[in-house]
Amino acid sequence: MNEQQVLSFMLVLARVSAFIGFFPLFAQRQLPTMVKAGLATALTIFWYGMVPPGPDASQDLPTLLAVLLIVQEVGIGILLAMVLGFLILPARIAGSYVGQEIGLSMEPVTQSNTEQSTMMASIFETFAILLFFGLNLHHFLILFLHLSMTQLAGKINLLELPTEGLIRMVDQLPEWGLLILAPLGVVSMVMLIGLFFLSKAAPTMNLFSVGMPLRVGMGLICLIIFMPVIVQSMAMYFHRMLGELEQLMGFFE
């Protein structure tokens, strides 16, 4: 293996390693580091023969230029992981909204650790990940990374990114997260309005002691009732997001 082949292998490894390290499905703490390293190495070997050869390192390629090329590949891998991470983020937004509405938003404060995610956000993220694999969307994940290794090899310039499309996509994430929880949000709003009128009708009633258990109980019941609708909304969001990602990939062609 000559120097050019070594540099090409390092460039592919840099992109794949950055993608696996930052993509939410692989960035979980429960996944051992050795598994991540082995997966990155295996995917690098798989895609190594498909990419065009890198710069000819035998022609006294400056070390600084080689380092900059590796840094660029790391940036591209992080960018691809961030874009595909948009598939999971609305589920966390929806879970955080549910936790806030049914009174579980104090969970990170009462816990001894410093996690900034609520229990409901983790549950909804787990549902989204299971649905992601249940709909065979991991095939699109592999295809997305494969296109970045073949059609997009050498075409991605970090200074010429479709920033407008990325910003628009990020701006729509909270909206999509609330749309997933639309039925539960309507019920929560009606319940809150009812509690407000109840406090006006009975000012001497301790609304905090009565309202909080009522919100938690009704919220959990409505969550169980509307769970099929929520799962269907997640599936519709996934398919809509795939179309957005396909359009985004068109910017690089």
Helices and strands as residue ranges (DSSP letters): H 3-22, H 33-48, H 63-85, H 89-101, H 107-110, H 119-134, H 138-149, H 163-180, H 182-201, H 207-225, H 227-250
